[in-house]
Amino acid sequence: MIAKFKFDGLLKIACTTMPVDFANWLMSECFDPESSELVLLGRGRILVTPKAVANILNLSDKGDEVKYELDVDAINFIYSKYGIIQGQAPRIEEIMERIKQNKRVDEDFLRSWMMIAVSTFLCPPTSLGISPRCYPALLDLTRVNKLNWCQFVVDQLKEAVTKMNKQNSVRGCILLLVILYVDSLDVGNVQIPTTKPRIAAWSRKLLDQVIKLDTNRDGSFGKLKLKLSGSSVAQVSFS
């Protein structure tokens, strides 16, 4: 059912953890929300576009806008479906338990799984609860695969960066930036799998190996050059 709705790329994530300092460097020092680029001083720029997201996550990069907002009708619908007390957001672990207990392939399973996918990966909030902002996009499940989820991921990353100085935690699909960056590096003789989607190619072991090569003597990152654009899944600019 997940594959039918074009979300099976998320089932192929090979790297389940990532180094915090490296991720923070990309998010806080490299990502420019205005241009949607990873700006790498002296080395070029990597465009963070819906097409790049599609290459990495295999999500839809076409279709209607994903509505990520507070909507009274959507909130009431979910409250009714899940027996949620008014004013309380369900915790992620509660929805995970609901998925485990569901033995049928039905709308309840897909909607619950989508809540988890959005709230832990595509656009994780700073809390451990499910954000009610995701409810509008999950009301009509027949339209889930007709939405531009790649554009949604890019938009949420841009918004997250603009709020970094106001919060202690950062939300957004940060692993996407990590994979996009390392996949664009010229790593010499290191064998990088050609697996697609690209999220399936990068294990934590491989990620650590490339990050070590990209680390300068002073501990900072950004040592390696970028690939020529023709040999990268990302759009790389050297202007």
N, C-alpha and C positions, 0 to 999 in steps of 0.2 A: 504493500500500500504506500509506503514511503517512497519507493522507487517510482510508482505510478504518478505521484505528485512532484517528481523531479527534485527530491531532497536526499537521495541516497548518497550524494557526494559527502554529506556530513557523517555517514556511517563508515567512511574510509579514512578518517583522520588518523594519521600515523603517530603524530606527536601530541601526547596528552598533557605535557607540561612544557614550560618555556622559561628561560632565564629572565628574571624580572628586570635586572639592570639593562640588559640588551633591549628588551621590549620598551622600557621607559625611554631609552635613548632615541629609538625610532619615533616614538609617539611625541615626545616633548621637544626634541631638538631637530628632527628631520621632517616631520609631516607638516605640510603647509595646507591648512584647510581651505584657503582662498583659491588656490590653484589645483587642489587635489593631487599634490605631488609629494614624493619623498625627495627633498632637496639635499643633495650630497655635495657639500662644498668641494670644488676642485675635481669632482668626478662626474657630475651630471645630475640628471633628475629622472625619477621613475614615476610615471603617471599612475595614479590610483583611480582606475576607471571601472565602470561596470563590466567591461570586457575582461579586464584583469581579474576581477573577482570571479567571473564565470570560469576562467581558466583554472583557477585555484580550487573553487568550491563546487563547480558544476551546477550552479543555480541559474535560474532564469534571469537574463539581462534584458528582457523585453516585457512589455505589458503595462498594466496600470500601476499607479503609485500605491505603495503599501501604506495604508492609513495607520499611523502610530500616534494615537491621540486618545484623550479621555472622551468617551462617548457613553452617555447615560444608558441608552438602549442596549449597547453591547455589554456594559457592566451588569445590567439587570439580567440579561440572557445568561451570562456565565454564572452569576450568583445562583440563578434558578437551576441550571444544569448541574452544578457542582455542590449545591447545598451550602453555599458560603454565607456566613453571617455578614450582613450589610456593614460596609466600612472596613472589612478586613481583607487584605490581599493573601491569597493562598501561598504557603511557603513552597519553595522548589521541591523540597523533600516529600511534601505531601502529594504533589502531582506525580513525582517519580513512583511513589508507592501505589498510586492509582493505576499507573501504567503497568506495574508489575502484577497487580491483581486482575487486570483486564486480560482475559484469555481469548477475546474475540477481535477480529479485524473489523472495526467499525468506526464511526465518526468520533466517538468518545476517545478511542485510542489515538487517532490521528490528531485531534485537537489538543489532547494532553501532550502528545509528543512534540507538536509544534510549539506549544507554550514553553517546553523545556529547551527546544532548539533556539528559540529567540532569546530566552531569559538567561541562558548559560553560555551562548556562543555568538549568535548573530548580533545581539545588542544587550549584553548583560547589564542589568541595573547595578547600582552600588549596594543594594540590599540583598538578602537571601530570599526575597519574595518574588512572585510573578508580577511583573508590571501590568496593570490594567490597560496600559496604552496598547498592548499587543492584541487585545480582544477584538477590535473592529475588523482586523484582517483575517480573523479566524472564525467569523460568524458563518459565512457561506464557504464551506470547504470545497465546493465545486470550482471556486475561483482562485484557490490558493496558488495553483500552477499557472495562473494567468496574470500574476503580479510580478513586478520588477524587483525581485529580492536583492539583486546585485546593486542596483541603485540605492536601495534602502541601506545596505551595509555601508556603502560609501558615505551617504548622508549622515548616518549615525556616528561614524568615525569623525567626520568633520565637526559635528556638534560636540562630540566628546572632547576634542582638542581645545575648543573654545572655552570649555568649562573646567579645564584641568587645574587652573590656579584657584578655583573656587571650592574644590573638593579634594579630600585626601585620597579618594579612590578614583580610578579611571574606568569608564565603561567603553564598550565598543569591541569589535572583532579584531583585537590586537594581533592574534596569531596570523591573521590574514596579512598584515603589514610585514610581519616577520618572514613568512614564506615568500611573499612578493619580493622582499629585499634580497634574501639569500639566493633565491632562484635567478636573480639578475646579476650575480657576481661572477667574475671570471676566477674560477677556483683551480685553474691549472689541471693537474692530473687527477684530482679527486673525481671519482666516478659518481655522477648524480643520475639516479634512475630517470627514465623518460616517462614514467608512469603518469597517467591522467585519471582523474583530476590531480593537480599538483599537490594538493593536501595529503594525498596518499603516498607521495614519494619521499616526504621529509619526516624521518624518524627523529627522536630526540638525540640519538647517538650521532646521526649525520649532521643535524643542526649544530650540535656542540663542536663537531669537527670543523665545520666551516666558520663558525663564530671565532674559534681559536685562531684560524688563519687570518681573520679580519681584525684581529686585536693588535693594536700597536704596543710598543714596549712600555708606554706609560699607562697601559690598561684601557685606553680609550678605543673606540671602534672606528672603522672606516679605512682600513689599510688596503683592502683589495680594490681593484678596478672593476668597472662594470663591463659586462659583455657588450659586444656590438649588438644593436637592436635586432638585427636579423636572426641572432642566435638565442634570443631571450623570449620567454612567454610574456614578458612585460614590455610596455612601450617605454623605451629609454631614450632620453634626450641629452645630447652633449652640448647644447647651446648655453 
